[in-house]
Amino acid sequence: MTLKSCLILGFSLLFLIVTTVTIGNSTFYGKNFKSFPFKESKKDPFYVFLSSISGFRILVSDFLWMDAVQYLGDLENGKENYKQIYPKARDIITLDPNFTYPYIAVSGILFFELNEKDKAIEFIKYGIEQNPNYWQLSLYLAAYTYSKDDNLRMVVLNIKSAIKQENHPPMLERILGSIYLKLAKKEPKNKDFWMGEAIKLWAEMYEHPSEPENRVYAEEKLRKAGILKN
Amino acid sequence: MEKNKFGKILAVAQNVLNECIRHKVLNILFVFALALIGGSLLIEELSPGAQGRTLINVGYANMEIFGFLTLMLSIFIMTFEEVEMRNLWLSLTKPISRSSYLLGKFLGITFVLLLTIAVMSIIIMGIAFFGRISLNLNYILIVYSMTLGLLLTIAFTLAFISIATNLTTGLIFSSFVFLIGHLTEHLKAIIENPLTSEAVKVALFIVYYITPNFSIFNLKDKAYMVDGRFDLSYILLITLYAAVYTFISLLIGTRAFKKKEL
């Protein structure tokens, strides 16, 4: 047996060992993510592991999203109340926690269509944790918390977090002002505090408007509150 | 460096490029374009809300797969003609050293790869333009890192072919290394796992440090984790990493090719 043949044999054996051990240890990938997505993940962690090592993790998450859309499109699945959509969505975000669209779409379906409000809120909260700079998620959480238990304080918290992002729609600032007014009416004890918050917001909108319409709006509100005089 | 050595390397490289074009290796690009354009029509329908993202991700994946196929096909065709049709004997009767010949071959296949990658990138950009998908600097950096990985693949495939007794063995080995190279990031976690036995740890340790780590070139799986663009120091680091590994592979390749019985 020549040295070259020994090397070839050795390399093949090494490859065999590496493959066996890697497959045997595939759950380690799952363990890294077990905190949220793996609790109810439908797919085996090995599936997730394989897509990760092949270098096409993000692409596989895109394909799983297509699969989820097809699942939703099939009326037959409506008979079981689309119960697989949540595990499917978890598989997608396990592979790519930064894929933001499934958070919005699936949480919306869970909240409004399937009446699984807590699940929807938990799901969107995880999305915010993973994508703190994506303001749409905070906005959706605000909508869910308001719709669920009329929790305006949570709405304020989430809209405030959304308007911290540079690319937020300017309209959100006007909505926040209206919510402050609503809170001032709803909580007479804290009226001064909420009015103070509203005035601070309008003053900021007046000084540094993100669009001209916001300045006009803020000016009108500040005059009405007696802060701005002719 | 002997006089005119670079000229000789370039002449071999040009010959390799011409041969690959003559053998219609670049026809692979038509398959790529068809797969991507056809795929884009399907994706439009199947992936609501994520069409742009999916389309670009499919583009990256196709680019890597077709790039790998192109280089494997080019190496196979060139080496097959050299060995089976005895073209190599004819070339080596000319005043050209074996190391210059191998370096020329590396450069020629690199040209083929760069040409393929450039055309594929333009196709993706065209699809993105018509699909109104915005591409930023990350797109160029992802393609660049992918190209680095593929260049490294050319170098060690040529080294394997020079060492191996025959062409098929060399190509199979380099494919193995390409696969293991994508595993290396995960191998470290297995080595650190207390449940892994000592013997396996040693074996994995050797593999971890010998095989090139291809996962560092895989920026496409990290594209959505970065805000803005990739860190340029990281790009420089992977460039250096690819340069060192390519140099070592070519060095081993030329040494082996010099001693190889033809």
Interface residues (C-beta under 8 A of the other chain):
Chain A: K4 I8 F11 L14 F15 I17 V18 V21 T22 N25 F28 Y29 N32 F49 S52 I53 S54 G55 F56 R57 I58 L59 D62 W65 M66 V69 Q70 D96 N98 F99 Y101 I104 A105 N133
Chain B: I43 L46 S47 P48 G49 A50 R53 T54 N57 V58 Y60 A61 E64 I163 A164 T165 T169 F173 F176 I180 H182 L183 H186 L187 A189 I190 N193 T196 V200 A203 L204 I206 V207 F214 S215 N218 K220 D221 A223 Y224 M225 D227
